[in-house]
Amino acid sequence: MSSNRRSFLKNITLSTGALATSLNLEANENSFVSTHASFNMCGYAAPKLPTVRVGIVGLGMRGPGAVDRLSYIEGVEIKALCDKYADRVEKAQSILTKKGLPAAKSYSGEEGWKALCESNDIDLVYVTTPWHLHTPISVYAMKNGKHAASEVPAAKTIDECWELVETSEKTKKHMMMLENCCYDFFELLTLNMARNGLFGEIVHAEGAYIHDLTKDYLFNKNAYADMWRLKENMTRNGSLYPTHGLGPIAQCMNINRGDKFDYLVSMSSNDFTMGSMANELASKDDFFKPYANKSYRGNMNTTVIKTNHGKTLMVQHDVSTIRPYSRIHLVSGTKGAAQKWPGPEKIALGHGWMKPEEQKQLQEKYTLPIVKHIGEIAKNVGGHGGMDFIMDWRLIDCLRNGLPLDQDVYDAASWTSAGLLSEVSLKKRSSSVDMPDFTRGAWQSNKPHDLTLNGGGNTGVRSVSK
Ligand SMILES: NC(=O)c1ccc[n+]([C@@H]2O[C@H](COP(=O)([O-])OP(=O)(O)OC[C@H]3O[C@@H](n4cnc5c(N)ncnc54)[C@H](O)[C@@H]3O)[C@@H](O)[C@H]2O)c1
């Protein structure tokens, strides 16, 4: 943390006394403009790494998929696997050995990730753990000379967001939040259309994470390790998981690269499902007793962000009511609009949605080079219909060719901060909350990320049998 921010926090603590909670401190911290950046990581090209040696931490439901996907990419060596639980590491090793690839070094225990980060045979630490470990592991990785790629969201507090930014700038190591939804097919199409001005000036956009996780995941004893995600929903209130909806629309609106988030307001419904589910389960099974008679986060959170250029973004979060899956993905401008959910995917360049055949022609014209190059292979490898593999391939291709990454640490921090600050707004009866400028002014001159494959595109895909 910079010394200026430290002293600011000290002042707040003194003025509010012992009643100051960490969230209150963060709320006040937001209006504070941090010291100058020591280096601008936007557009930063790290030295080329012809072979990218990867260590993966967190081998629950998400991590083994990453092991599988990365093992297809030429120029990747999976050197280390780590989980708190040793049996999960051994299970993930079999993904490699079944494909005839060398076994990785195994790390386990609560702090096994520290030794992994310290080892000298890794270039990239890929983090797929519960949320509270994303920043500690990413920061430790960068301090130990590794690039960091972390699952979403990147951090649990605004101070952690700053720690990521400051560490990335100081170490000149990339910190990418693995926002895979930015690489979904329609999202990439609308990004290219937005860049080419088809929607005119984008005025408003909407995103969401609406996905009923209750029965199969949150309240399933065999899903999230140590029930971490249920605990998050039990101890916090707000938009806990904003970036799947927010990342793609923030890119369409050039956030941190021409515009930036200015302030937000947030409102949540009450909880109408999780508390009663917990009580009912606890009445039959003692395992659920610690989760009974607790107050859970409101089912539906709606957060609205205003940008410095006067545009609005709306993000919703609901993982606990029965409703078909949606990330909305609405982009609405002065000349046109696009919307992904509810399907079918739609584009309008006038008052009505386009006819499918017209839309197909537009799609062909605006399909990005990355999709033409790797889209079909990605669909075969899999991972949320292919977007996960497009993301991993692009990350590795950029590292191998010394190209800037599509998502930098400022994106990770600002997209994540929207969720963290929704919690602050809720505590103040939905009052507006200023959003920090993690770029410290550089957003005015930072350039949008490159949508070509120029300088790269030469990373092959192995034909390893599944
Ligand atoms: N981008 C996406 O589409 C997507 C999808 C699913 C999950 N996720 C994210 O992936 C992450 C993991 O989610 P998940 O569903 O796999 O959860 P999970 O609980 O199944 O897996 C987490 C793993 O981390 C391990 N872990 C816990 N503490 C650890 C420690 N100290 N050291 C090493 N390992 C530790 C656990 O044992 C577990 O195996 C979360 O951040 C989640 O938000 C992202």
PDBQT file of the ligand as one rigid body, heavy atoms in Angstrom, charges set to zero:
ROOT
HETATM    1  N1  LIG A 501     -14.453 -18.137 -14.935  1.00  0.00    +0.000 N 
HETATM    2  C1  LIG A 501     -15.358 -19.069 -14.760  1.00  0.00    +0.000 C 
HETATM    3  O1  LIG A 501     -16.171 -19.371 -15.636  1.00  0.00    +0.000 OA
HETATM    4  C2  LIG A 501     -15.398 -19.795 -13.463  1.00  0.00    +0.000 A 
HETATM    5  C3  LIG A 501     -16.167 -20.935 -13.301  1.00  0.00    +0.000 A 
HETATM    6  C4  LIG A 501     -16.129 -21.602 -12.083  1.00  0.00    +0.000 A 
HETATM    7  C5  LIG A 501     -15.339 -21.103 -11.063  1.00  0.00    +0.000 A 
HETATM    8  N2  LIG A 501     -14.619 -19.988 -11.243  1.00  0.00    +0.000 N 
HETATM    9  C6  LIG A 501     -13.738 -19.477 -10.191  1.00  0.00    +0.000 C 
HETATM   10  O2  LIG A 501     -12.714 -20.436  -9.971  1.00  0.00    +0.000 OA
HETATM   11  C7  LIG A 501     -12.320 -20.429  -8.617  1.00  0.00    +0.000 C 
HETATM   12  C8  LIG A 501     -12.431 -21.844  -8.041  1.00  0.00    +0.000 C 
HETATM   13  O3  LIG A 501     -13.771 -22.223  -8.076  1.00  0.00    +0.000 OA
HETATM   14  P1  LIG A 501     -14.175 -23.757  -7.985  1.00  0.00    +0.000 P 
HETATM   15  O4  LIG A 501     -15.579 -23.840  -8.441  1.00  0.00    +0.000 OA
HETATM   16  O5  LIG A 501     -13.152 -24.613  -8.646  1.00  0.00    +0.000 OA
HETATM   17  O6  LIG A 501     -14.108 -23.999  -6.400  1.00  0.00    +0.000 OA
HETATM   18  P2  LIG A 501     -13.627 -25.332  -5.669  1.00  0.00    +0.000 P 
HETATM   19  O7  LIG A 501     -13.946 -25.175  -4.255  1.00  0.00    +0.000 OA
HETATM   20  O8  LIG A 501     -14.189 -26.512  -6.403  1.00  0.00    +0.000 OA
HETATM   21  O9  LIG A 501     -12.069 -25.341  -5.904  1.00  0.00    +0.000 OA
HETATM   22  C9  LIG A 501     -11.186 -24.556  -5.168  1.00  0.00    +0.000 C 
HETATM   23  C10 LIG A 501      -9.962 -25.400  -4.884  1.00  0.00    +0.000 C 
HETATM   24  O10 LIG A 501      -9.025 -24.594  -4.187  1.00  0.00    +0.000 OA
HETATM   25  C11 LIG A 501      -8.455 -25.391  -3.178  1.00  0.00    +0.000 C 
HETATM   26  N3  LIG A 501      -7.872 -24.597  -2.097  1.00  0.00    +0.000 N 
HETATM   27  C12 LIG A 501      -8.477 -24.050  -1.025  1.00  0.00    +0.000 A 
HETATM   28  N4  LIG A 501      -7.565 -23.467  -0.227  1.00  0.00    +0.000 NA
HETATM   29  C13 LIG A 501      -6.364 -23.662  -0.819  1.00  0.00    +0.000 A 
HETATM   30  C14 LIG A 501      -5.032 -23.332  -0.461  1.00  0.00    +0.000 A 
HETATM   31  N5  LIG A 501      -4.742 -22.683   0.671  1.00  0.00    +0.000 N 
HETATM   32  N6  LIG A 501      -4.029 -23.705  -1.292  1.00  0.00    +0.000 NA
HETATM   33  C15 LIG A 501      -4.296 -24.382  -2.439  1.00  0.00    +0.000 A 
HETATM   34  N7  LIG A 501      -5.535 -24.744  -2.813  1.00  0.00    +0.000 NA
HETATM   35  C16 LIG A 501      -6.560 -24.376  -2.008  1.00  0.00    +0.000 A 
HETATM   36  C17 LIG A 501      -9.592 -26.250  -2.680  1.00  0.00    +0.000 C 
HETATM   37  O11 LIG A 501      -9.144 -27.384  -1.974  1.00  0.00    +0.000 OA
HETATM   38  C18 LIG A 501     -10.284 -26.596  -3.977  1.00  0.00    +0.000 C 
HETATM   39  O12 LIG A 501      -9.775 -27.787  -4.541  1.00  0.00    +0.000 OA
HETATM   40  C19 LIG A 501     -13.215 -19.411  -7.938  1.00  0.00    +0.000 C 
HETATM   41  O13 LIG A 501     -12.555 -18.210  -7.887  1.00  0.00    +0.000 OA
HETATM   42  C20 LIG A 501     -14.404 -19.290  -8.847  1.00  0.00    +0.000 C 
HETATM   43  O14 LIG A 501     -15.011 -18.034  -8.757  1.00  0.00    +0.000 OA
HETATM   44  C21 LIG A 501     -14.628 -19.330 -12.433  1.00  0.00    +0.000 A 
ENDROOT
TORSDOF 0
